[in-house]
Amino acid sequence: MTISDNNTIVIFGASGDLTFRKLIPALYHLYASNQLSESFSILGVSRSQYDDESYREKMKKSLQEMEKTDPETLIAFCEHLHYQAVNTSDVDDYSKLAVKLDLLADKYQLEQQNTLFYLATPPSLYGVIPACLAAHGLNDESNGWKRLIIEKPFGYDLESAQSLDKEIHNHFQEHQIYRIDHYLGKETVQNLLVLRFSNAMFEPLWNRNFIDYVEITGAEFLGVEERGGYYDGSGAVRDMFQNHLLQVLAMVGMEPPAQINADSIRDEVVKVLQCLKPLEEDDLRKNLVLGQYTASDVRGQQLAGYREEHGVADDSRTETYIGLKAYINNWRWNGVPFYVRTGKRLPTRVTEIVIHFKQTPHPVFGQNAPENKLIIRIQPDEGIQMSFGLKEPGAGFKAKEVKMNFSYADLQETQMLTAYERLLLDALNGDATLFARTDAVEACWKYVQPILDFKQDPQSLFGYACGTWGPQEADELLQRDDRAWRFPCKNLTDTDYCEL
């Protein structure tokens, strides 16, 4: 896929970590694989004082340190980099940006000023920058499209998300707004739709009649690192659950879209999110577990507890783990529990979905038959594993569990785009399929708001040692139903837990 429209990509927060680690490398790889338009420029904007040459040198050095680069390609790519220092909180200072964009339009002979604004900034500027752009007419699409990419978090709770949404819509229309969720840029998340809807062996079984329960895990081995100050005001509910995991849940549970386009797919995502069973007091007491990691020795390394991390309050009540038993109240999923968990300082980094099918009703073969499972691995070791029963060699008809595996690493002929490469490419092409729409964001916040309110309860937080799979109470969520979490390895395997 290539970009047909010539354009300018404006990155606010151009001297920040996200730009160095993700955005510039993604744009470099797209350029190296000839997927950007014939005529394009990248304009970095922040308060830091650089000129074009000094910014190019900084980005060039950064790319050489972090990426495998071709010298000629790198030099040619850096020629497209430009810089403008702007006080992003001062509306008058944006006149410099307007002048710079006109100069770039002349330099690159752009007939239309198609512009992608990427807000790689603190959330406090998400409402400020669009207003300042509009004050100088930089939101006007009469001379080319104008698009706005906004990073998470989109709001802090339901009220702030609604307020921010209204603020941005005062200056940009919904078709111009791209709320990015890098989880949705992962190939394996998108493959969920193809796996489900293009295979007659799966879609007829994808409902309450054949599925017993669903697990969704988003585990991280790392702690909060140097983000303690930010994370202490956020927590696992806001950082991972409200956006990433609810979006994944929606793609597992959605109905087939009428067409393969942004509107149809996002319509179905919103319908699922609006069908989530509202969390009442009883659900919060019985079906929700919030945890916080404590100090522990893991594989010979002493890991600090959350409250000992830099920037975290000594008496912090912020959760680093959430486990929830959720339900989708619709015809397809009524009565099927979705067990969702995410946490920091768990045994490994892994994101996966496990579909647990019901046992066969045949009393003879079903008595000792192994469980049928479909494991969809999002990261790492991306792939799919299916387990089912076959006859064990020898006398009798005893069933034995066997597995079939598919790994994306086996597709040597295919170059998989990173999440940011894919999402930048889609935004430049005007494809909003993998970006969250305003009604979906609001539905997510409405669902989690009772959890945010409940977090204030002094009895709602449980400790768990670093390197374990969360609080014991999270295991009891499933044990009450005679079920158990899967303990995944970083490798897509179904043995007892290992970290190879």
C-alpha positions as CSV (number, residue, x, y, z in Angstrom):
1,M,0.0,0.0,0.0
2,T,1.3,3.5,-0.9
3,I,0.1,7.0,-0.2
4,S,-1.5,8.6,-3.3
5,D,-1.8,12.1,-1.9
6,N,1.3,14.3,-1.5
7,N,1.3,15.6,2.1
8,T,3.0,17.2,5.1
9,I,3.3,15.3,8.4
10,V,3.4,17.6,11.4
11,I,4.6,16.0,14.6
12,F,3.8,18.0,17.8
13,G,6.1,16.9,20.6
14,A,8.9,16.4,18.1
15,S,11.7,16.3,20.7
16,G,9.9,13.8,22.9
17,D,10.4,10.1,23.5
18,L,7.5,8.8,21.4
19,T,8.8,10.6,18.3
20,F,12.3,9.2,18.8
21,R,11.3,5.6,19.6
22,K,8.2,5.1,17.4
23,L,7.2,7.8,14.9
24,I,10.4,8.6,13.1
25,P,11.5,5.0,12.9
26,A,8.1,4.0,11.5
27,L,8.2,6.8,8.9
28,Y,11.8,5.8,8.0
29,H,10.7,2.2,7.4
30,L,7.7,3.3,5.3
31,Y,10.0,5.5,3.2
32,A,12.6,2.7,2.8
33,S,9.9,0.4,1.5
34,N,8.6,3.0,-0.9
35,Q,5.2,3.3,0.9
36,L,5.1,7.1,1.4
37,S,3.9,9.5,-1.3
38,E,6.2,10.8,-4.1
39,S,6.4,14.3,-2.5
40,F,6.2,14.5,1.3
41,S,7.7,16.4,4.2
42,I,7.9,15.8,7.9
43,L,7.8,18.9,10.1
44,G,8.8,18.5,13.8
45,V,7.2,21.0,16.2
46,S,8.0,21.6,19.9
47,R,9.3,24.3,22.2
48,S,12.9,23.1,21.9
49,Q,15.2,25.2,19.8
50,Y,16.4,23.4,16.7
51,D,16.8,24.4,13.1
52,D,16.3,22.0,10.1
53,E,19.9,20.8,10.1
54,S,20.3,20.3,13.8
55,Y,17.0,18.4,14.0
56,R,18.0,16.2,11.1
57,E,21.3,15.3,12.8
58,K,19.5,14.4,16.0
59,M,17.0,12.2,14.2
60,K,19.8,10.6,12.0
61,K,21.8,9.7,15.1
62,S,18.8,8.3,16.9
63,L,17.9,6.1,13.9
64,Q,21.4,4.8,13.6
65,E,21.4,3.8,17.2
66,M,18.0,2.1,17.3
67,E,17.4,0.8,13.8
68,K,19.2,-1.1,11.0
69,T,19.5,1.6,8.3
70,D,20.9,1.9,4.8
71,P,23.3,5.0,4.7
72,E,22.0,6.3,1.3
73,T,18.4,5.8,2.2
74,L,18.9,7.4,5.6
75,I,20.5,10.5,4.1
76,A,17.6,10.8,1.5
77,F,15.0,10.3,4.3
78,C,16.5,13.0,6.5
79,E,16.3,15.5,3.7
80,H,12.5,15.4,4.1
81,L,12.8,16.3,7.8
82,H,12.2,19.9,8.9
83,Y,11.7,21.7,12.2
84,Q,9.8,24.7,13.6
85,A,10.1,25.8,17.2
86,V,6.7,26.9,18.6
87,N,5.3,27.6,22.0
88,T,2.4,25.1,21.7
89,S,0.4,26.9,24.4
90,D,0.6,30.3,22.7
91,V,-1.9,30.8,20.0
92,D,0.0,33.7,18.4
93,D,3.1,31.6,18.0
94,Y,1.3,29.3,15.6
95,S,1.7,32.0,12.9
96,K,5.3,30.7,12.6
97,L,3.8,27.2,11.8
98,A,1.5,28.6,9.2
99,V,4.4,30.4,7.4
100,K,6.5,27.2,7.6
101,L,3.8,25.1,6.1
102,D,3.4,27.6,3.2
103,L,7.2,27.4,2.6
104,L,7.2,23.6,2.6
105,A,4.2,23.6,0.2
106,D,6.3,25.7,-2.2
107,K,9.4,23.7,-1.7
108,Y,7.7,20.4,-2.4
109,Q,5.4,21.8,-5.1
110,L,2.2,20.7,-3.3
111,E,-0.9,21.7,-5.3
112,Q,-3.0,21.0,-2.1
113,Q,-1.8,21.4,1.4
114,N,-2.8,17.9,2.7
115,T,-1.6,17.9,6.3
116,L,-1.5,15.2,9.0
117,F,-1.1,16.7,12.6
118,Y,0.2,14.1,15.1
119,L,-0.2,15.1,18.7
120,A,2.7,13.2,20.4
121,T,2.3,15.6,23.4
122,P,1.0,15.5,27.0
123,P,-2.8,15.0,27.2
124,S,-3.1,18.6,28.6
125,L,-2.4,19.9,25.1
126,Y,-5.0,17.7,23.3
127,G,-7.6,20.5,23.5
128,V,-5.2,23.4,23.2
129,I,-3.4,22.5,19.9
130,P,-6.6,22.0,17.8
131,A,-7.9,25.3,19.0
132,C,-4.7,27.1,18.1
133,L,-4.5,25.4,14.7
134,A,-8.1,26.5,14.0
135,A,-7.3,30.1,15.0
136,H,-4.9,30.2,12.0
137,G,-7.1,28.3,9.6
138,L,-5.0,25.2,9.7
139,N,-8.1,23.0,10.1
140,D,-9.6,24.3,6.8
141,E,-10.0,21.6,4.2
142,S,-10.7,23.9,1.2
143,N,-7.1,23.6,0.1
144,G,-6.5,19.9,1.0
145,W,-7.4,17.5,3.8
146,K,-6.4,18.1,7.4
147,R,-6.3,15.2,9.8
148,L,-5.5,15.0,13.5
149,I,-4.0,12.0,15.3
150,I,-4.5,11.9,19.0
151,E,-2.6,9.6,21.3
152,K,-4.1,7.9,24.4
153,P,-5.3,8.6,27.0
154,F,-8.3,10.3,25.5
155,G,-9.7,11.7,28.8
156,Y,-9.2,10.7,32.4
157,D,-12.7,9.5,33.1
158,L,-16.1,9.7,31.4
159,E,-16.7,13.4,32.2
160,S,-13.2,14.6,31.0
161,A,-13.5,12.4,27.8
162,Q,-16.8,14.0,27.0
163,S,-15.4,17.5,27.7
164,L,-12.3,16.9,25.5
165,D,-14.4,15.4,22.7
166,K,-16.6,18.5,22.7
167,E,-13.5,20.8,22.8
168,I,-11.9,19.1,19.8
169,H,-15.1,19.0,17.8
170,N,-15.4,22.7,18.1
171,H,-12.5,22.9,15.6
172,F,-12.3,19.6,13.8
173,Q,-15.0,17.3,12.4
174,E,-15.2,13.6,13.3
175,H,-13.9,12.5,9.9
176,Q,-10.7,14.5,10.6
177,I,-10.1,13.0,14.0
178,Y,-8.0,9.8,14.4
179,R,-7.8,8.5,18.0
180,I,-4.9,6.1,17.9
181,D,-4.7,2.8,19.7
182,H,-1.5,1.0,18.7
183,Y,-3.0,-2.4,19.8
184,L,-5.4,-2.2,16.9
185,G,-2.4,-1.7,14.5
186,K,-1.1,-5.1,15.3
187,E,-1.5,-7.6,12.5
188,T,-2.8,-10.3,14.8
189,V,-5.6,-8.1,16.2
190,Q,-6.8,-7.4,12.7
191,N,-6.5,-11.1,11.8
192,L,-9.2,-11.7,14.4
193,L,-11.7,-10.5,11.8
194,V,-10.4,-12.6,9.0
195,L,-10.1,-15.7,11.2
196,R,-13.7,-15.4,12.3
197,F,-15.5,-14.2,9.3
198,S,-13.7,-15.9,6.4
199,N,-13.7,-19.4,7.9
200,A,-16.8,-21.5,7.9
201,M,-15.2,-23.8,10.5
202,F,-15.2,-21.0,13.1
203,E,-17.9,-18.5,12.6
204,P,-20.9,-21.0,13.1
205,L,-19.3,-21.9,16.5
206,W,-18.6,-18.3,17.6
207,N,-21.5,-18.0,20.0
208,R,-23.0,-19.0,23.4
209,N,-24.1,-22.4,22.0
210,F,-20.5,-23.6,21.6
211,I,-18.2,-21.4,23.5
212,D,-17.9,-21.9,27.3
213,Y,-15.9,-18.8,28.2
214,V,-13.2,-16.5,26.8
215,E,-9.9,-15.3,28.4
216,I,-8.2,-12.1,27.3
217,T,-4.7,-11.5,28.9
218,G,-2.5,-8.4,28.5
219,A,0.5,-9.1,30.7
220,E,3.7,-7.1,31.2
221,F,6.9,-8.2,32.9
222,L,8.1,-4.7,33.3
223,G,7.1,-2.4,36.2
224,V,6.4,1.3,35.8
225,E,10.1,2.0,35.1
226,E,10.6,5.8,35.1
227,R,6.9,6.5,34.5
228,G,5.9,6.2,38.2
229,G,4.7,9.8,38.5
230,Y,2.5,9.5,35.4
231,Y,1.3,5.9,36.2
232,D,0.4,6.8,39.8
233,G,-2.3,9.1,38.4
234,S,-3.5,6.5,35.9
235,G,-3.4,2.9,36.9
236,A,-4.1,-0.3,35.0
237,V,-7.7,0.5,34.4
238,R,-7.0,3.7,32.5
239,D,-3.6,2.6,31.1
240,M,-4.6,-0.7,29.5
241,F,-8.1,-1.9,30.3
242,Q,-10.2,1.0,29.2
243,N,-8.7,1.3,25.7
244,H,-6.6,-1.7,24.5
245,L,-8.3,-4.6,26.1
246,L,-11.9,-3.4,25.7
247,Q,-11.1,-2.8,22.0
248,V,-9.7,-6.4,21.7
249,L,-12.8,-7.7,23.5
250,A,-15.0,-5.8,21.0
251,M,-13.2,-7.4,18.0
252,V,-13.7,-10.9,19.5
253,G,-17.4,-10.3,20.2
254,M,-18.6,-8.1,17.3
255,E,-21.0,-9.1,14.6
256,P,-20.0,-9.4,10.9
257,P,-19.7,-6.0,9.3
258,A,-21.9,-5.3,6.3
259,Q,-18.9,-4.2,4.3
260,I,-15.1,-4.1,4.9
261,N,-14.8,-0.3,5.5
262,A,-14.3,2.0,8.4
263,D,-17.9,2.9,9.1
264,S,-19.3,-0.7,8.9
265,I,-16.5,-2.2,11.1
266,R,-16.6,0.6,13.7
267,D,-20.4,0.4,13.8
268,E,-20.2,-3.2,15.0
269,V,-17.4,-2.4,17.5
270,V,-19.6,0.2,19.1
271,K,-22.6,-2.1,19.3
272,V,-20.6,-4.7,21.3
273,L,-19.3,-2.0,23.7
274,Q,-22.8,-0.7,24.2
275,C,-24.0,-4.3,25.0
276,L,-21.5,-4.8,27.8
277,K,-23.4,-5.7,31.0
278,P,-23.2,-2.6,33.2
279,L,-21.1,-3.1,36.3
280,E,-23.4,-2.9,39.4
281,E,-22.4,-3.0,43.1
282,D,-22.6,-6.8,43.2
283,D,-20.3,-7.1,40.1
284,L,-17.7,-4.8,41.6
285,R,-17.7,-6.8,44.8
286,K,-17.6,-10.3,43.3
287,N,-16.3,-10.1,39.7
288,L,-13.6,-7.5,39.9
289,V,-10.1,-7.8,41.4
290,L,-7.7,-4.9,41.7
291,G,-4.1,-5.5,42.7
292,Q,-0.7,-3.8,43.3
293,Y,2.6,-5.5,43.0
294,T,4.9,-5.9,46.0
295,A,8.7,-6.5,46.2
296,S,10.0,-10.0,45.3
297,D,13.0,-11.9,44.1
298,V,12.4,-13.0,40.5
299,R,14.9,-15.3,38.8
300,G,17.7,-14.0,41.0
301,Q,16.8,-10.4,40.6
302,Q,15.3,-8.3,43.5
303,L,12.4,-6.3,42.1
304,A,11.0,-3.3,44.0
305,G,7.4,-3.1,45.0
306,Y,5.2,-0.5,43.3
307,R,5.2,1.9,46.3
308,E,9.0,1.8,46.2
309,E,9.2,2.9,42.6
310,H,10.4,6.4,41.7
311,G,7.6,9.0,41.6
312,V,5.1,6.8,43.4
313,A,3.5,7.8,46.7
314,D,4.4,5.7,49.8
315,D,0.7,5.1,50.5
316,S,-0.4,4.8,46.8
317,R,-3.7,3.0,46.2
318,T,-3.2,2.9,42.4
319,E,-3.8,-0.5,40.9
320,T,-1.2,-2.2,38.7
321,Y,-3.5,-5.2,38.0
322,I,-7.1,-5.7,37.1
323,G,-9.0,-8.9,36.6
324,L,-12.7,-8.8,35.6
325,K,-15.4,-11.2,34.7
326,A,-17.5,-9.3,32.1
327,Y,-20.6,-10.2,30.1
328,I,-21.9,-9.1,26.7
329,N,-25.7,-8.9,26.9
330,N,-26.8,-9.8,23.4
331,W,-28.2,-12.8,21.4
332,R,-24.7,-14.1,20.5
333,W,-23.0,-14.0,23.8
334,N,-25.7,-14.0,26.6
335,G,-24.3,-16.0,29.6
336,V,-20.8,-16.4,28.3
337,P,-18.2,-14.9,30.7
338,F,-15.3,-12.9,29.4
339,Y,-12.4,-13.0,31.9
340,V,-10.1,-10.1,31.2
341,R,-6.8,-9.4,33.0
342,T,-3.9,-7.1,32.7
343,G,-1.0,-6.2,35.0
344,K,2.5,-5.1,35.4
345,R,5.3,-7.3,36.9
346,L,3.6,-10.5,35.8
347,P,5.9,-13.5,34.9
348,T,6.2,-12.5,31.2
349,R,5.1,-10.1,28.5
350,V,2.2,-11.6,26.5
351,T,-1.1,-10.6,25.0
352,E,-3.4,-13.3,23.9
353,I,-7.1,-14.4,23.6
354,V,-8.2,-17.9,24.5
355,I,-11.5,-19.3,23.3
356,H,-12.6,-22.2,25.4
357,F,-15.2,-24.4,23.7
358,K,-17.8,-26.4,25.4
359,Q,-17.4,-30.1,26.0
360,T,-19.0,-32.5,23.6
361,P,-22.4,-33.7,24.9
362,H,-21.7,-37.3,24.0
363,P,-21.5,-39.2,27.3
364,V,-19.0,-41.8,26.1
365,F,-16.4,-39.8,24.2
366,G,-17.0,-36.6,26.2
367,Q,-16.2,-38.1,29.6
368,N,-12.4,-37.8,29.4
369,A,-12.1,-35.7,26.3
370,P,-9.5,-32.9,26.4
371,E,-10.8,-29.3,26.2
372,N,-11.0,-27.7,22.8
373,K,-9.2,-24.4,22.9
374,L,-8.3,-21.7,20.3
375,I,-5.4,-19.5,21.4
376,I,-4.9,-16.3,19.4
377,R,-1.5,-14.8,20.3
378,I,-1.2,-11.0,19.7
379,Q,2.3,-10.6,21.0
380,P,5.0,-11.9,21.2
381,D,5.5,-15.1,19.1
382,E,2.4,-14.0,17.1
383,G,0.3,-16.9,15.9
384,I,-2.6,-19.3,16.5
385,Q,-2.8,-22.6,18.4
386,M,-5.7,-25.0,18.3
387,S,-6.0,-27.9,20.7
388,F,-8.4,-30.9,20.3
389,G,-8.7,-34.6,21.1
390,L,-7.5,-37.6,19.1
391,K,-7.3,-41.3,20.0
392,E,-4.4,-42.2,22.1
393,P,-2.4,-45.1,20.4
394,G,-3.2,-48.5,21.8
395,A,-6.3,-50.4,22.9
396,G,-9.5,-48.5,23.8
397,F,-10.7,-45.1,22.8
398,K,-9.0,-42.9,25.3
399,A,-8.7,-39.3,23.9
400,K,-5.5,-37.4,24.0
401,E,-4.9,-33.7,23.5
402,V,-3.0,-32.7,20.3
403,K,-2.2,-29.2,18.9
404,M,-2.0,-27.5,15.6
405,N,0.1,-24.3,15.4
406,F,0.5,-21.5,13.0
407,S,3.2,-18.8,13.5
408,Y,3.5,-15.5,11.7
409,A,7.3,-16.0,11.8
410,D,6.8,-18.8,9.3
411,L,5.6,-16.4,6.6
412,Q,9.1,-15.5,5.5
413,E,7.8,-13.9,2.3
414,T,5.7,-11.4,4.2
415,Q,6.9,-8.2,5.7
416,M,4.8,-7.3,8.7
417,L,4.3,-3.6,9.4
418,T,4.7,-2.5,13.0
419,A,1.6,-1.0,14.6
420,Y,2.7,2.6,14.2
421,E,3.7,2.0,10.5
422,R,0.3,0.5,9.8
423,L,-1.6,3.2,11.6
424,L,0.4,6.1,10.1
425,L,-0.1,4.6,6.6
426,D,-3.9,4.3,7.3
427,A,-4.2,7.8,8.6
428,L,-2.4,9.2,5.5
429,N,-4.7,7.2,3.3
430,G,-7.8,8.4,5.2
431,D,-8.7,4.9,6.4
432,A,-10.1,5.2,9.9
433,T,-11.0,1.5,10.4
434,L,-8.4,0.9,13.1
435,F,-9.0,4.2,15.0
436,A,-11.4,4.6,17.8
437,R,-14.6,6.6,17.0
438,T,-16.1,9.1,19.5
439,D,-19.0,6.9,20.4
440,A,-16.7,3.9,21.0
441,V,-14.5,6.0,23.3
442,E,-17.5,7.2,25.3
443,A,-18.9,3.6,25.5
444,C,-15.6,2.4,27.0
445,W,-15.5,5.2,29.6
446,K,-19.2,4.6,30.5
447,Y,-18.4,0.9,31.2
448,V,-15.3,1.6,33.3
449,Q,-16.6,4.6,35.3
450,P,-18.1,2.4,38.0
451,I,-14.6,0.8,38.5
452,L,-13.0,4.2,38.8
453,D,-15.5,5.2,41.4
454,F,-15.1,1.8,43.2
455,K,-11.3,2.2,43.4
456,Q,-11.7,4.6,46.2
457,D,-13.0,1.7,48.4
458,P,-10.2,1.0,51.0
459,Q,-10.9,-2.8,50.8
460,S,-10.7,-3.1,47.0
461,L,-6.9,-3.5,46.5
462,F,-4.9,-6.8,46.9
463,G,-1.2,-7.3,46.9
464,Y,0.7,-9.7,44.6
465,A,4.4,-10.5,44.5
466,C,6.4,-9.5,41.4
467,G,6.8,-12.4,39.0
468,T,3.4,-14.0,39.9
469,W,0.2,-14.0,37.9
470,G,-1.6,-11.5,40.2
471,P,-3.5,-11.7,43.4
472,Q,-4.9,-15.0,44.6
473,E,-8.4,-13.4,44.4
474,A,-8.0,-13.3,40.6
475,D,-7.6,-17.0,40.5
476,E,-10.7,-17.4,42.6
477,L,-12.7,-15.5,40.0
478,L,-12.4,-18.6,37.8
479,Q,-12.2,-21.2,40.5
480,R,-15.7,-20.4,41.7
481,D,-16.9,-21.5,38.2
482,D,-14.6,-24.6,38.2
483,R,-12.2,-22.9,35.7
484,A,-8.7,-21.7,35.7
485,W,-6.6,-19.1,33.9
486,R,-4.1,-20.2,31.3
487,F,-0.5,-19.4,32.3
488,P,1.1,-18.5,29.0
489,C,4.8,-18.5,28.2
490,K,6.4,-15.9,26.0
491,N,6.5,-18.8,23.4
492,L,3.2,-20.0,22.0
493,T,3.1,-23.3,23.7
494,D,0.6,-25.1,26.0
495,T,2.9,-26.8,28.5
496,D,3.2,-25.9,32.1
497,Y,4.5,-22.4,32.4
498,C,8.0,-21.8,31.1
499,E,10.2,-18.8,30.2
500,L,12.6,-20.1,27.6
